[in-house]
Structure formats: C-alpha cells, structure tokens
Amino acid sequence: MTNAKLLYHTDGNVIDFIEDLIEIGVDILNPIDLTALDVDKLKQEFGNRLCFWGCIDTKRVLPKGTPEEVESEVKKRIR
C-alpha cells in the first residue's frame, strides 16, 4: 500500500464528472479554470473530499498583477 496521492489535470468545466473523479480515487484536481468553474461552489460541494490545486487567475493576476495583487489572490485561495 502506498500513501501516494493521485492528481488529475484537466481544462475547462469538469463539474459534471467531479463525483466520478472522486470515485476512482482522484485526490487533487488541477488546474481550476476560474472562467469555467465557481471556486466557492466547488469548495463547498467537494472540498472535504478533493484538493483543488490552482484557482489563481492565470490570465490577469499572475502575468499582469503587482506582487501585492498576486499575494492577495494567493491568500484569498488558501482557505
């Protein structure tokens, strides 16, 4: 037996099959596309069974934000 965690990488809106991913043993979902998914809803519905990796705005905040904006976004997502 291993303590390894299973990460699944996907793009877009995966809400319709998140339950299936959990059922097959996925522990971590990456990335979370902020334009396609509601992060708060995901956390509420699945947060006790699945870790969400990402959730940072990669189209605006990371490439164009100030260091302070990036820090604020990171702190907002770590909860």
N, C-alpha and C positions, 0 to 999 in steps of 0.2 A: 504494500500500500504506500502511496506517496502523498505528500502534503502539497503537491503542485496545484496551482490554480490555472484554470482554463480561461484564456482571453479570446474574445471573438471580435474581429474587426469587420465593420460594415459601414456603409454610407447611406444617407437618406433616412426615410421614415421606416423604422422597424417595429413600431408599436404593435402591429398585428401579430407578430410572432415572437415577442419577448417571452411570453409564457413557455413557448416551445424551446427557446434557448435555455431557459432556466431548467426545464425538464430534462434536457440532455446533458446538463452539468456545467453550463457556462457560468463562470463566477464574475467575469469582468466584461463589460461591453465598451467598445472603443471604436471610433470617437462618438460623441453625442453631437449631432448636427443641430445647432441652435436654430437654424432656419426651418427645420423639419419637425423638431420634437420639442415639447414643453418640458423643460428640465424639472420644474417643480412637480408636475403631474407624474413624471417618471419616478422621482424620488419618493413621492407619496405612495404610489402603487407598487413599486418593486424594490425600493431602497433597502428593505430588510432582507432581501434575497439576492441582490445583484449589486455589484460595484460599478459605478459609472466613471469611466476614465476619459477625461477631456472636459467638455462643457465650457470651454473658453472660446470666445469669439475669434476665430482664426482669419476672418475676412476684414475685420476692422481693428479690434483691440490689439491683438498681438503684432500685426505688421505696422500699424499706424499710431497706436496709442502711446502715450507717455509712460515712463516707468511707473508713475503713480496710478495711471489708469489700469495698467496691467496688474499691479499689485492689488488694487481694489477688486478687479474681476476675479482674481485667484481667491482672495479672501471670501468673496461672495459665494463661490462654488464649493469651498471647503466647509461643509456643514453636515 
